[in-house]
């Protein structure tokens, strides 16, 4: 009888553990562009390990796809494997107007649809876009964010430091090349 109660308790504990919910999100680096410019669509997956690839075919109707880059991270925590993947897709709209980027699929998951306004390539619109790009160019190219998991550790307690380095340009090359940016005193 004791074995039966122990087995029943183990089964209840195993099934009561919350399942890891997979998630697929889409975002754009800009919501408004001038015709002839490219926009970057970022598709982010967070969930169980998968080798599936998203279906980008629905984008062919309204966009030319220039490049697709892929980054991924595998996590093994307490016996559970999870994965974070990110696809960056460079898109060039085929026409001006309000374009809806359809929901993209990765297996059974779907992202949310997005809206993009493509302005006609007129001198006024190009000037306005150039001014917005100039304002964005004044922002620092790199940023660092550090965070520790325990604010008041005990003596000899492990403290995890998470260091995030943000790069507004993104790595578009296969290998890292040293770069000196005197403006922000960075050596990457």
Secondary structure, DSSP 4 states (H G I P E B T S, - for coil): -HHHHHHHHHHHHHHHSPP---EEEEEES-SEEETT-EEEEEEEEEEE------B-GGGGGTEEEEEEEEEEEEEEETTEEEEEEEEEEEEEESS-EEEEEPPPEETTEEPPPEEEEEE---HHHHHHHHHHHHHHHTS-SEEEEEEES-SSPPTT----EEEEEEESS---SSS----EETTTTEE-
